[in-house]
Amino acid sequence: MTSEERLAGYKRALEENGLPLKEELIKEGDYQREKARKVKLKIKPEGGEKVSKTREN
């Protein structure tokens, strides 16, 4: 499954459950650990309950 497919599934699940899509929470990266950490801190500096990450093979 590609990151594009996962994102489409996420958006579909939100829509099916009547939940709003918050574009500001969707970030793209190059899958490097340190860069991912920095993006996560920009979204939720104090730490988040859950951060979803993906890996392309």
mmJSON file of the N, C-alpha and C atoms, coordinates in Angstrom:
{"data_MODEL":{"atom_site":{
"group_PDB":["ATOM","ATOM","ATOM","ATOM","ATOM","ATOM","ATOM","ATOM","ATOM","ATOM","ATOM","ATOM","ATOM","ATOM","ATOM","ATOM","ATOM","ATOM","ATOM","ATOM","ATOM","ATOM","ATOM","ATOM","ATOM","ATOM","ATOM","ATOM","ATOM","ATOM","ATOM","ATOM","ATOM","ATOM","ATOM","ATOM","ATOM","ATOM","ATOM","ATOM","ATOM","ATOM","ATOM","ATOM","ATOM","ATOM","ATOM","ATOM","ATOM","ATOM","ATOM","ATOM","ATOM","ATOM","ATOM","ATOM","ATOM","ATOM","ATOM","ATOM","ATOM","ATOM","ATOM","ATOM","ATOM","ATOM","ATOM","ATOM","ATOM","ATOM","ATOM","ATOM","ATOM","ATOM","ATOM","ATOM","ATOM","ATOM","ATOM","ATOM","ATOM","ATOM","ATOM","ATOM","ATOM","ATOM","ATOM","ATOM","ATOM","ATOM","ATOM","ATOM","ATOM","ATOM","ATOM","ATOM","ATOM","ATOM","ATOM","ATOM","ATOM","ATOM","ATOM","ATOM","ATOM","ATOM","ATOM","ATOM","ATOM","ATOM","ATOM","ATOM","ATOM","ATOM","ATOM","ATOM","ATOM","ATOM","ATOM","ATOM","ATOM","ATOM","ATOM","ATOM","ATOM","ATOM","ATOM","ATOM","ATOM","ATOM","ATOM","ATOM","ATOM","ATOM","ATOM","ATOM","ATOM","ATOM","ATOM","ATOM","ATOM","ATOM","ATOM","ATOM","ATOM","ATOM","ATOM","ATOM","ATOM","ATOM","ATOM","ATOM","ATOM","ATOM","ATOM","ATOM","ATOM","ATOM","ATOM","ATOM","ATOM","ATOM","ATOM","ATOM","ATOM","ATOM","ATOM","ATOM","ATOM","ATOM","ATOM"],
"id":[1,2,3,4,5,6,7,8,9,10,11,12,13,14,15,16,17,18,19,20,21,22,23,24,25,26,27,28,29,30,31,32,33,34,35,36,37,38,39,40,41,42,43,44,45,46,47,48,49,50,51,52,53,54,55,56,57,58,59,60,61,62,63,64,65,66,67,68,69,70,71,72,73,74,75,76,77,78,79,80,81,82,83,84,85,86,87,88,89,90,91,92,93,94,95,96,97,98,99,100,101,102,103,104,105,106,107,108,109,110,111,112,113,114,115,116,117,118,119,120,121,122,123,124,125,126,127,128,129,130,131,132,133,134,135,136,137,138,139,140,141,142,143,144,145,146,147,148,149,150,151,152,153,154,155,156,157,158,159,160,161,162,163,164,165,166,167,168,169,170,171],
"type_symbol":["N","C","C","N","C","C","N","C","C","N","C","C","N","C","C","N","C","C","N","C","C","N","C","C","N","C","C","N","C","C","N","C","C","N","C","C","N","C","C","N","C","C","N","C","C","N","C","C","N","C","C","N","C","C","N","C","C","N","C","C","N","C","C","N","C","C","N","C","C","N","C","C","N","C","C","N","C","C","N","C","C","N","C","C","N","C","C","N","C","C","N","C","C","N","C","C","N","C","C","N","C","C","N","C","C","N","C","C","N","C","C","N","C","C","N","C","C","N","C","C","N","C","C","N","C","C","N","C","C","N","C","C","N","C","C","N","C","C","N","C","C","N","C","C","N","C","C","N","C","C","N","C","C","N","C","C","N","C","C","N","C","C","N","C","C","N","C","C","N","C","C"],
"label_atom_id":["N","CA","C","N","CA","C","N","CA","C","N","CA","C","N","CA","C","N","CA","C","N","CA","C","N","CA","C","N","CA","C","N","CA","C","N","CA","C","N","CA","C","N","CA","C","N","CA","C","N","CA","C","N","CA","C","N","CA","C","N","CA","C","N","CA","C","N","CA","C","N","CA","C","N","CA","C","N","CA","C","N","CA","C","N","CA","C","N","CA","C","N","CA","C","N","CA","C","N","CA","C","N","CA","C","N","CA","C","N","CA","C","N","CA","C","N","CA","C","N","CA","C","N","CA","C","N","CA","C","N","CA","C","N","CA","C","N","CA","C","N","CA","C","N","CA","C","N","CA","C","N","CA","C","N","CA","C","N","CA","C","N","CA","C","N","CA","C","N","CA","C","N","CA","C","N","CA","C","N","CA","C","N","CA","C","N","CA","C","N","CA","C","N","CA","C","N","CA","C"],
"label_alt_id":[null,null,null,null,null,null,null,null,null,null,null,null,null,null,null,null,null,null,null,null,null,null,null,null,null,null,null,null,null,null,null,null,null,null,null,null,null,null,null,null,null,null,null,null,null,null,null,null,null,null,null,null,null,null,null,null,null,null,null,null,null,null,null,null,null,null,null,null,null,null,null,null,null,null,null,null,null,null,null,null,null,null,null,null,null,null,null,null,null,null,null,null,null,null,null,null,null,null,null,null,null,null,null,null,null,null,null,null,null,null,null,null,null,null,null,null,null,null,null,null,null,null,null,null,null,null,null,null,null,null,null,null,null,null,null,null,null,null,null,null,null,null,null,null,null,null,null,null,null,null,null,null,null,null,null,null,null,null,null,null,null,null,null,null,null,null,null,null,null,null,null],
"label_comp_id":["MET","MET","MET","THR","THR","THR","SER","SER","SER","GLU","GLU","GLU","GLU","GLU","GLU","ARG","ARG","ARG","LEU","LEU","LEU","ALA","ALA","ALA","GLY","GLY","GLY","TYR","TYR","TYR","LYS","LYS","LYS","ARG","ARG","ARG","ALA","ALA","ALA","LEU","LEU","LEU","GLU","GLU","GLU","GLU","GLU","GLU","ASN","ASN","ASN","GLY","GLY","GLY","LEU","LEU","LEU","PRO","PRO","PRO","LEU","LEU","LEU","LYS","LYS","LYS","GLU","GLU","GLU","GLU","GLU","GLU","LEU","LEU","LEU","ILE","ILE","ILE","LYS","LYS","LYS","GLU","GLU","GLU","GLY","GLY","GLY","ASP","ASP","ASP","TYR","TYR","TYR","GLN","GLN","GLN","ARG","ARG","ARG","GLU","GLU","GLU","LYS","LYS","LYS","ALA","ALA","ALA","ARG","ARG","ARG","LYS","LYS","LYS","VAL","VAL","VAL","LYS","LYS","LYS","LEU","LEU","LEU","LYS","LYS","LYS","ILE","ILE","ILE","LYS","LYS","LYS","PRO","PRO","PRO","GLU","GLU","GLU","GLY","GLY","GLY","GLY","GLY","GLY","GLU","GLU","GLU","LYS","LYS","LYS","VAL","VAL","VAL","SER","SER","SER","LYS","LYS","LYS","THR","THR","THR","ARG","ARG","ARG","GLU","GLU","GLU","ASN","ASN","ASN"],
"label_asym_id":["A","A","A","A","A","A","A","A","A","A","A","A","A","A","A","A","A","A","A","A","A","A","A","A","A","A","A","A","A","A","A","A","A","A","A","A","A","A","A","A","A","A","A","A","A","A","A","A","A","A","A","A","A","A","A","A","A","A","A","A","A","A","A","A","A","A","A","A","A","A","A","A","A","A","A","A","A","A","A","A","A","A","A","A","A","A","A","A","A","A","A","A","A","A","A","A","A","A","A","A","A","A","A","A","A","A","A","A","A","A","A","A","A","A","A","A","A","A","A","A","A","A","A","A","A","A","A","A","A","A","A","A","A","A","A","A","A","A","A","A","A","A","A","A","A","A","A","A","A","A","A","A","A","A","A","A","A","A","A","A","A","A","A","A","A","A","A","A","A","A","A"],
"label_entity_id":["1","1","1","1","1","1","1","1","1","1","1","1","1","1","1","1","1","1","1","1","1","1","1","1","1","1","1","1","1","1","1","1","1","1","1","1","1","1","1","1","1","1","1","1","1","1","1","1","1","1","1","1","1","1","1","1","1","1","1","1","1","1","1","1","1","1","1","1","1","1","1","1","1","1","1","1","1","1","1","1","1","1","1","1","1","1","1","1","1","1","1","1","1","1","1","1","1","1","1","1","1","1","1","1","1","1","1","1","1","1","1","1","1","1","1","1","1","1","1","1","1","1","1","1","1","1","1","1","1","1","1","1","1","1","1","1","1","1","1","1","1","1","1","1","1","1","1","1","1","1","1","1","1","1","1","1","1","1","1","1","1","1","1","1","1","1","1","1","1","1","1"],
"label_seq_id":[1,1,1,2,2,2,3,3,3,4,4,4,5,5,5,6,6,6,7,7,7,8,8,8,9,9,9,10,10,10,11,11,11,12,12,12,13,13,13,14,14,14,15,15,15,16,16,16,17,17,17,18,18,18,19,19,19,20,20,20,21,21,21,22,22,22,23,23,23,24,24,24,25,25,25,26,26,26,27,27,27,28,28,28,29,29,29,30,30,30,31,31,31,32,32,32,33,33,33,34,34,34,35,35,35,36,36,36,37,37,37,38,38,38,39,39,39,40,40,40,41,41,41,42,42,42,43,43,43,44,44,44,45,45,45,46,46,46,47,47,47,48,48,48,49,49,49,50,50,50,51,51,51,52,52,52,53,53,53,54,54,54,55,55,55,56,56,56,57,57,57],
"pdbx_PDB_ins_code":[null,null,null,null,null,null,null,null,null,null,null,null,null,null,null,null,null,null,null,null,null,null,null,null,null,null,null,null,null,null,null,null,null,null,null,null,null,null,null,null,null,null,null,null,null,null,null,null,null,null,null,null,null,null,null,null,null,null,null,null,null,null,null,null,null,null,null,null,null,null,null,null,null,null,null,null,null,null,null,null,null,null,null,null,null,null,null,null,null,null,null,null,null,null,null,null,null,null,null,null,null,null,null,null,null,null,null,null,null,null,null,null,null,null,null,null,null,null,null,null,null,null,null,null,null,null,null,null,null,null,null,null,null,null,null,null,null,null,null,null,null,null,null,null,null,null,null,null,null,null,null,null,null,null,null,null,null,null,null,null,null,null,null,null,null,null,null,null,null,null,null],
"Cartn_x":[0.852,0.0,0.898,0.56,1.349,0.848,1.648,1.226,0.008,-0.092,-1.261,-2.528,-2.424,-3.575,-3.97,-2.978,-3.283,-3.968,-3.485,-4.093,-5.526,-5.757,-7.113,-8.031,-7.533,-8.321,-8.632,-7.665,-7.861,-8.959,-8.87,-9.868,-11.248,-11.301,-12.577,-13.192,-12.371,-12.867,-13.411,-12.72,-13.222,-14.582,-14.671,-15.921,-17.062,-16.795,-17.822,-18.328,-17.51,-17.892,-18.249,-18.388,-18.808,-17.798,-16.532,-15.485,-14.798,-14.381,-13.732,-12.295,-11.885,-10.503,-9.716,-8.657,-7.795,-6.516,-6.503,-5.363,-4.049,-4.117,-2.892,-2.225,-2.931,-2.355,-1.731,-1.869,-1.318,-0.001,1.053,2.395,3.073,3.88,4.666,6.124,6.832,8.238,9.016,10.28,11.129,11.498,10.786,10.903,12.22,12.869,14.047,13.6,14.103,13.648,13.697,14.809,14.943,13.989,13.837,12.904,11.467,11.134,9.791,9.529,10.526,10.372,10.102,10.817,10.622,9.233,8.741,7.387,6.368,6.551,5.634,5.597,6.749,6.8,6.114,6.119,5.405,3.9,3.437,2.006,1.544,2.266,1.868,3.116,3.582,4.843,4.924,3.821,3.878,3.793,3.734,3.626,2.206,2.059,0.73,0.301,-0.998,-1.506,-1.092,-1.123,-0.744,-0.248,0.809,1.323,1.401,0.774,0.808,1.979,2.738,3.851,3.799,4.379,4.369,5.775,5.927,7.225,6.98,7.599,7.511,8.592,8.243,9.235,9.773],
"Cartn_y":[-1.173,0.0,1.236,2.177,3.408,4.444,5.464,6.542,7.267,7.358,7.988,7.186,5.861,5.003,5.123,5.195,5.354,6.688,7.741,9.057,9.061,8.444,8.364,7.599,6.524,5.757,6.558,7.327,8.198,9.22,9.865,10.871,10.241,9.061,8.369,8.004,7.513,7.14,8.353,9.481,10.699,11.077,11.078,11.462,10.516,9.216,8.224,8.368,8.932,9.089,10.521,11.362,12.74,13.586,13.256,14.001,14.964,16.117,17.096,16.692,17.055,16.853,18.095,17.922,19.04,18.95,19.678,19.645,20.0,20.842,21.245,20.085,18.976,17.814,16.825,17.082,16.186,16.769,16.045,16.499,15.431,15.871,14.951,15.063,13.968,13.986,12.994,12.869,11.952,10.71,10.462,9.241,9.109,10.216,10.179,10.463,9.701,9.763,11.171,11.869,13.201,14.202,14.139,15.043,14.746,13.474,13.101,13.631,13.554,14.062,15.56,16.292,17.742,18.092,17.348,17.584,17.308,16.232,15.887,16.984,17.542,18.602,19.874,20.13,21.291,21.107,19.87,19.589,19.653,19.009,18.932,18.987,20.197,20.361,19.633,19.535,18.917,17.401,16.846,15.392,15.029,14.027,13.645,12.313,12.093,10.807,9.719,10.061,9.091,9.824,9.319,9.837,8.661,8.796,7.736,7.97,6.937,7.079,5.942,6.175,5.163,4.941,3.836,3.528,2.963,3.571,3.074,2.026,0.929,-0.122,0.012],
"Cartn_z":[0.0,0.0,0.0,-0.851,-0.939,0.055,0.273,1.174,0.6,-0.729,-1.349,-1.061,-1.105,-0.8,0.666,1.554,2.987,3.253,2.604,2.784,2.264,1.116,0.566,1.52,2.111,3.073,4.325,4.788,5.95,5.669,4.509,4.139,3.996,3.39,3.212,4.569,5.494,6.82,7.57,7.471,8.11,7.536,6.205,5.545,5.921,5.914,6.245,7.676,8.541,9.943,10.312,9.3,9.534,10.282,10.148,10.848,9.89,10.393,9.52,9.181,7.995,7.579,7.953,8.7,9.09,8.268,7.156,6.235,6.933,7.962,8.655,9.395,9.558,10.225,9.243,7.957,6.94,6.451,6.672,6.294,5.445,4.51,3.699,4.102,3.972,4.326,3.489,3.812,3.059,3.864,4.94,5.735,6.498,6.781,7.639,9.065,10.005,11.399,11.99,11.855,12.463,11.821,10.52,9.848,10.265,10.423,10.87,12.281,13.141,14.513,14.5,13.658,13.579,13.064,12.085,11.566,12.661,13.403,14.495,15.547,15.876,16.878,16.402,15.102,14.565,14.692,14.553,14.646,16.097,16.981,18.38,19.256,19.572,20.302,21.636,22.36,23.685,23.618,22.441,22.284,21.913,21.143,20.682,21.255,21.206,21.646,20.668,19.371,18.354,17.123,16.563,15.3,14.35,13.207,12.211,11.276,11.039,10.116,9.113,7.968,6.927,6.407,5.735,5.131,3.745,2.783,1.413,1.218,0.589,0.312,-1.078],
"occupancy":[1.0,1.0,1.0,1.0,1.0,1.0,1.0,1.0,1.0,1.0,1.0,1.0,1.0,1.0,1.0,1.0,1.0,1.0,1.0,1.0,1.0,1.0,1.0,1.0,1.0,1.0,1.0,1.0,1.0,1.0,1.0,1.0,1.0,1.0,1.0,1.0,1.0,1.0,1.0,1.0,1.0,1.0,1.0,1.0,1.0,1.0,1.0,1.0,1.0,1.0,1.0,1.0,1.0,1.0,1.0,1.0,1.0,1.0,1.0,1.0,1.0,1.0,1.0,1.0,1.0,1.0,1.0,1.0,1.0,1.0,1.0,1.0,1.0,1.0,1.0,1.0,1.0,1.0,1.0,1.0,1.0,1.0,1.0,1.0,1.0,1.0,1.0,1.0,1.0,1.0,1.0,1.0,1.0,1.0,1.0,1.0,1.0,1.0,1.0,1.0,1.0,1.0,1.0,1.0,1.0,1.0,1.0,1.0,1.0,1.0,1.0,1.0,1.0,1.0,1.0,1.0,1.0,1.0,1.0,1.0,1.0,1.0,1.0,1.0,1.0,1.0,1.0,1.0,1.0,1.0,1.0,1.0,1.0,1.0,1.0,1.0,1.0,1.0,1.0,1.0,1.0,1.0,1.0,1.0,1.0,1.0,1.0,1.0,1.0,1.0,1.0,1.0,1.0,1.0,1.0,1.0,1.0,1.0,1.0,1.0,1.0,1.0,1.0,1.0,1.0,1.0,1.0,1.0,1.0,1.0,1.0],
"B_iso_or_equiv":[0.0,0.0,0.0,0.0,0.0,0.0,0.0,0.0,0.0,0.0,0.0,0.0,0.0,0.0,0.0,0.0,0.0,0.0,0.0,0.0,0.0,0.0,0.0,0.0,0.0,0.0,0.0,0.0,0.0,0.0,0.0,0.0,0.0,0.0,0.0,0.0,0.0,0.0,0.0,0.0,0.0,0.0,0.0,0.0,0.0,0.0,0.0,0.0,0.0,0.0,0.0,0.0,0.0,0.0,0.0,0.0,0.0,0.0,0.0,0.0,0.0,0.0,0.0,0.0,0.0,0.0,0.0,0.0,0.0,0.0,0.0,0.0,0.0,0.0,0.0,0.0,0.0,0.0,0.0,0.0,0.0,0.0,0.0,0.0,0.0,0.0,0.0,0.0,0.0,0.0,0.0,0.0,0.0,0.0,0.0,0.0,0.0,0.0,0.0,0.0,0.0,0.0,0.0,0.0,0.0,0.0,0.0,0.0,0.0,0.0,0.0,0.0,0.0,0.0,0.0,0.0,0.0,0.0,0.0,0.0,0.0,0.0,0.0,0.0,0.0,0.0,0.0,0.0,0.0,0.0,0.0,0.0,0.0,0.0,0.0,0.0,0.0,0.0,0.0,0.0,0.0,0.0,0.0,0.0,0.0,0.0,0.0,0.0,0.0,0.0,0.0,0.0,0.0,0.0,0.0,0.0,0.0,0.0,0.0,0.0,0.0,0.0,0.0,0.0,0.0,0.0,0.0,0.0,0.0,0.0,0.0],
"pdbx_formal_charge":[null,null,null,null,null,null,null,null,null,null,null,null,null,null,null,null,null,null,null,null,null,null,null,null,null,null,null,null,null,null,null,null,null,null,null,null,null,null,null,null,null,null,null,null,null,null,null,null,null,null,null,null,null,null,null,null,null,null,null,null,null,null,null,null,null,null,null,null,null,null,null,null,null,null,null,null,null,null,null,null,null,null,null,null,null,null,null,null,null,null,null,null,null,null,null,null,null,null,null,null,null,null,null,null,null,null,null,null,null,null,null,null,null,null,null,null,null,null,null,null,null,null,null,null,null,null,null,null,null,null,null,null,null,null,null,null,null,null,null,null,null,null,null,null,null,null,null,null,null,null,null,null,null,null,null,null,null,null,null,null,null,null,null,null,null,null,null,null,null,null,null],
"auth_seq_id":[1,1,1,2,2,2,3,3,3,4,4,4,5,5,5,6,6,6,7,7,7,8,8,8,9,9,9,10,10,10,11,11,11,12,12,12,13,13,13,14,14,14,15,15,15,16,16,16,17,17,17,18,18,18,19,19,19,20,20,20,21,21,21,22,22,22,23,23,23,24,24,24,25,25,25,26,26,26,27,27,27,28,28,28,29,29,29,30,30,30,31,31,31,32,32,32,33,33,33,34,34,34,35,35,35,36,36,36,37,37,37,38,38,38,39,39,39,40,40,40,41,41,41,42,42,42,43,43,43,44,44,44,45,45,45,46,46,46,47,47,47,48,48,48,49,49,49,50,50,50,51,51,51,52,52,52,53,53,53,54,54,54,55,55,55,56,56,56,57,57,57],
"auth_comp_id":["MET","MET","MET","THR","THR","THR","SER","SER","SER","GLU","GLU","GLU","GLU","GLU","GLU","ARG","ARG","ARG","LEU","LEU","LEU","ALA","ALA","ALA","GLY","GLY","GLY","TYR","TYR","TYR","LYS","LYS","LYS","ARG","ARG","ARG","ALA","ALA","ALA","LEU","LEU","LEU","GLU","GLU","GLU","GLU","GLU","GLU","ASN","ASN","ASN","GLY","GLY","GLY","LEU","LEU","LEU","PRO","PRO","PRO","LEU","LEU","LEU","LYS","LYS","LYS","GLU","GLU","GLU","GLU","GLU","GLU","LEU","LEU","LEU","ILE","ILE","ILE","LYS","LYS","LYS","GLU","GLU","GLU","GLY","GLY","GLY","ASP","ASP","ASP","TYR","TYR","TYR","GLN","GLN","GLN","ARG","ARG","ARG","GLU","GLU","GLU","LYS","LYS","LYS","ALA","ALA","ALA","ARG","ARG","ARG","LYS","LYS","LYS","VAL","VAL","VAL","LYS","LYS","LYS","LEU","LEU","LEU","LYS","LYS","LYS","ILE","ILE","ILE","LYS","LYS","LYS","PRO","PRO","PRO","GLU","GLU","GLU","GLY","GLY","GLY","GLY","GLY","GLY","GLU","GLU","GLU","LYS","LYS","LYS","VAL","VAL","VAL","SER","SER","SER","LYS","LYS","LYS","THR","THR","THR","ARG","ARG","ARG","GLU","GLU","GLU","ASN","ASN","ASN"],
"auth_asym_id":["A","A","A","A","A","A","A","A","A","A","A","A","A","A","A","A","A","A","A","A","A","A","A","A","A","A","A","A","A","A","A","A","A","A","A","A","A","A","A","A","A","A","A","A","A","A","A","A","A","A","A","A","A","A","A","A","A","A","A","A","A","A","A","A","A","A","A","A","A","A","A","A","A","A","A","A","A","A","A","A","A","A","A","A","A","A","A","A","A","A","A","A","A","A","A","A","A","A","A","A","A","A","A","A","A","A","A","A","A","A","A","A","A","A","A","A","A","A","A","A","A","A","A","A","A","A","A","A","A","A","A","A","A","A","A","A","A","A","A","A","A","A","A","A","A","A","A","A","A","A","A","A","A","A","A","A","A","A","A","A","A","A","A","A","A","A","A","A","A","A","A"],
"auth_atom_id":["N","CA","C","N","CA","C","N","CA","C","N","CA","C","N","CA","C","N","CA","C","N","CA","C","N","CA","C","N","CA","C","N","CA","C","N","CA","C","N","CA","C","N","CA","C","N","CA","C","N","CA","C","N","CA","C","N","CA","C","N","CA","C","N","CA","C","N","CA","C","N","CA","C","N","CA","C","N","CA","C","N","CA","C","N","CA","C","N","CA","C","N","CA","C","N","CA","C","N","CA","C","N","CA","C","N","CA","C","N","CA","C","N","CA","C","N","CA","C","N","CA","C","N","CA","C","N","CA","C","N","CA","C","N","CA","C","N","CA","C","N","CA","C","N","CA","C","N","CA","C","N","CA","C","N","CA","C","N","CA","C","N","CA","C","N","CA","C","N","CA","C","N","CA","C","N","CA","C","N","CA","C","N","CA","C","N","CA","C","N","CA","C","N","CA","C","N","CA","C"],
"pdbx_PDB_model_num":[1,1,1,1,1,1,1,1,1,1,1,1,1,1,1,1,1,1,1,1,1,1,1,1,1,1,1,1,1,1,1,1,1,1,1,1,1,1,1,1,1,1,1,1,1,1,1,1,1,1,1,1,1,1,1,1,1,1,1,1,1,1,1,1,1,1,1,1,1,1,1,1,1,1,1,1,1,1,1,1,1,1,1,1,1,1,1,1,1,1,1,1,1,1,1,1,1,1,1,1,1,1,1,1,1,1,1,1,1,1,1,1,1,1,1,1,1,1,1,1,1,1,1,1,1,1,1,1,1,1,1,1,1,1,1,1,1,1,1,1,1,1,1,1,1,1,1,1,1,1,1,1,1,1,1,1,1,1,1,1,1,1,1,1,1,1,1,1,1,1,1]
}}}
